């Protein structure tokens, strides 16, 4: 049993695990005091947020966020399962761009989902580009500002983007420059899948999912330029 919670509480993670574990109908192995459950034990997860608790059984042999390729990270990088959800929603085709690629997780997941696509990741941080190159050595990465995307107009079929929002990193230019550039490089019929705190102006929402991430509730949205 592995527990996590948001906010200040009068109890700790081990208190949650010891309260929930024994009532699941299976032998329970507490992790309190550093004890390690046997390798054959089922792995459960309980997450407490506000007044709600979610209990889930892990069906994979290892946590989904522990991808073998993810050996480097940078501030603001996405967990691979969320990056995979963005790629799945986008239905990758043609040229797939991430103008704020960070450690490269979104494009690596897109390439795993659709090996035939071409991918290109930009980031203005040299550290991020270096991390992406280590995580995804067979993909194309380069240093560039998302407010000045070095691509021809109408050349991109899909965009996966997690622009900085009130976190450790920032864009060099203002946010409207990013969205203006995405509108410029996007081909007719192209789509943007973005993780954002709110939908940017001038974009139509084709699909949206509200998620919980680090105590915030951003939107995972599929967007297209609003031509109305």
C-alpha positions in Angstrom: 0.0 0.0 0.0 1.3 3.4 -1.0 -0.5 6.6 0.1 -0.3 10.3 -0.7 -2.4 13.3 0.2 -2.6 17.1 -0.5 -2.6 19.8 2.1 -1.8 19.7 5.8 -3.1 16.8 7.8 -3.0 15.6 11.4 -1.7 12.2 10.2 1.0 10.9 7.8 1.1 8.6 4.8 1.8 5.6 7.0 -1.3 6.3 9.1 -3.4 6.2 5.9 -1.8 3.0 4.7 -2.2 1.2 8.0 -5.9 2.3 8.1 -6.8 1.2 4.6 -4.5 -1.8 4.0 -6.0 -4.2 6.6 -9.5 -3.8 5.2 -8.7 -4.7 1.6 -9.3 -8.4 2.2 -5.7 -9.5 1.7 -2.7 -9.9 3.9 -1.3 -6.4 4.6 2.4 -5.6 4.9 3.0 -2.2 6.6 5.8 -0.1 5.2 6.1 1.9 8.5 9.6 2.0 10.0 11.2 1.1 6.6 9.8 -2.4 6.3 9.6 -3.7 2.7 6.6 -5.8 1.5 7.5 -9.1 -0.2 7.9 -9.0 -4.0 4.8 -11.1 -4.5 2.5 -8.7 -2.7 -0.2 -6.8 -4.7 0.5 -3.1 -4.9 -2.3 -0.7 -4.0 -2.4 3.1 -4.1 -4.6 5.4 -2.1 -4.7 9.2 -2.8 -6.6 11.6 -0.5 -7.6 15.0 -1.9 -10.0 17.2 0.1 -12.8 14.9 1.4 -12.3 12.3 -1.3 -10.1 9.2 -1.3 -9.3 7.1 -4.4 -8.0 3.6 -4.0 -6.6 1.7 -7.0 -4.8 -1.5 -7.6 -1.6 -1.4 -9.7 -1.9 -4.0 -12.5 1.5 -3.3 -14.1 4.6 -5.0 -12.7 6.1 -1.5 -12.0 4.6 2.0 -11.5 3.6 3.5 -14.8 5.6 6.7 -14.3 8.8 4.7 -14.1 9.6 4.4 -17.8 12.9 2.8 -18.6 13.7 5.8 -20.9 13.2 8.4 -18.2 16.7 8.8 -16.9 17.0 12.6 -16.9 14.5 15.2 -15.6 14.2 19.0 -15.4 11.8 21.3 -13.4 8.3 21.2 -14.8 8.7 17.9 -16.6 5.6 15.8 -17.0 5.1 12.3 -15.6 5.1 9.8 -18.5 1.5 8.6 -18.0 0.2 12.2 -18.4 2.5 12.7 -21.4 1.1 9.4 -22.8 -2.5 10.6 -22.3 -1.6 13.8 -24.3 -0.2 11.8 -27.1 -3.2 9.4 -27.2 -5.6 12.4 -27.3 -3.6 14.0 -30.2 -3.6 10.9 -32.4 -0.1 11.6 -33.7 0.4 12.0 -37.5 2.8 13.7 -39.9 5.1 16.2 -38.0 4.5 16.4 -34.2 6.0 19.4 -32.4 6.6 20.1 -28.8 7.8 23.8 -28.5 8.4 23.5 -24.8 9.8 19.9 -24.7 11.5 19.9 -21.3 12.9 16.4 -20.8 11.1 15.1 -23.9 8.4 12.9 -22.4 5.5 14.0 -24.6 7.3 13.3 -27.9 8.9 10.1 -26.6 5.4 8.9 -25.8 4.0 10.1 -29.1 6.8 8.2 -31.0 6.1 5.0 -29.0 2.4 5.3 -29.9 2.9 6.1 -33.6 6.5 5.1 -34.7 5.9 6.4 -38.2 5.5 10.0 -37.2 8.2 12.6 -37.3 8.8 14.5 -34.1 10.6 17.7 -33.2 11.2 19.1 -29.8 12.3 22.6 -28.9 13.2 24.2 -25.6 15.0 27.5 -24.8 16.9 25.7 -22.0 20.1 23.9 -23.0 19.7 21.7 -19.9 16.3 20.6 -21.0 17.4 19.8 -24.6 20.3 17.8 -23.2 18.0 15.8 -20.9 15.6 15.2 -23.8 18.5 13.9 -26.0 19.5 11.4 -23.3 15.9 10.2 -22.8 15.0 10.1 -26.5 18.3 9.6 -28.4 16.6 8.7 -31.6 14.5 11.8 -31.8 15.2 15.4 -33.0 15.8 18.0 -30.3 17.0 21.6 -30.6 17.3 24.8 -28.6 14.8 27.5 -29.6 12.3 29.9 -28.1 8.7 28.8 -28.2 7.8 32.4 -29.1 9.9 32.2 -32.3 9.4 28.7 -33.6 12.0 28.1 -36.4 9.6 26.2 -38.7 7.7 27.2 -41.9 4.1 28.2 -41.6 1.6 25.4 -42.0 4.2 22.7 -41.5 3.1 21.0 -38.3 0.3 18.5 -38.0 0.1 18.0 -34.3 1.4 20.0 -31.3 1.8 18.6 -27.8 2.6 21.4 -25.4 2.8 21.9 -21.6 3.6 25.6 -21.4 5.0 26.9 -18.1 2.2 28.0 -15.8 3.0 29.5 -12.4 5.8 27.0 -11.8 9.6 26.9 -11.7 10.2 27.9 -15.3 9.0 30.7 -17.6 8.9 31.5 -21.3 11.2 34.1 -22.6 8.4 35.9 -24.3 4.8 36.5 -23.3 2.2 33.7 -23.6 0.4 35.2 -26.5 3.6 34.9 -28.6 3.6 31.1 -28.1 -0.1 30.8 -29.2 0.5 33.1 -32.2 3.4 30.9 -33.3 1.4 27.7 -32.9 -1.4 29.1 -35.0 1.2 30.1 -37.6 3.0 26.7 -37.9 -0.1 24.5 -37.6 -1.3 23.0 -40.9 -4.9 23.1 -42.0 -6.8 20.5 -40.0 -4.0 20.4 -37.4 -4.6 20.0 -33.7 -2.9 21.2 -30.5 -3.1 19.1 -27.3 -2.2 21.3 -24.4 -2.0 21.1 -20.6 -3.1 24.6 -19.5 -4.7 26.3 -16.5 -7.3 27.9 -18.9 -8.1 27.8 -22.6 -6.2 30.5 -24.5 -8.1 33.1 -26.4 -8.7 32.5 -30.1 -8.8 28.7 -29.8 -11.7 26.3 -30.1 -12.0 23.4 -27.7 -12.6 20.1 -29.4 -12.2 18.0 -26.2 -11.2 18.8 -22.6 -10.5 16.8 -19.5 -9.9 18.4 -16.1 -7.2 16.8 -14.1 -5.6 17.0 -10.7 -1.9 17.8 -10.8 0.3 18.9 -7.8 -2.7 20.3 -6.0 -3.9 22.3 -9.1 -6.6 21.5 -11.6 -5.4 22.3 -15.1 -7.2 21.4 -18.3 -6.0 18.8 -20.8 -7.5 20.2 -24.0 -7.5 19.4 -27.7 -7.6 22.7 -29.5 -7.9 24.1 -33.0 -7.7 27.7 -34.2 -11.0 29.5 -33.8 -11.9 30.9 -37.2 -15.2 32.4 -36.2 
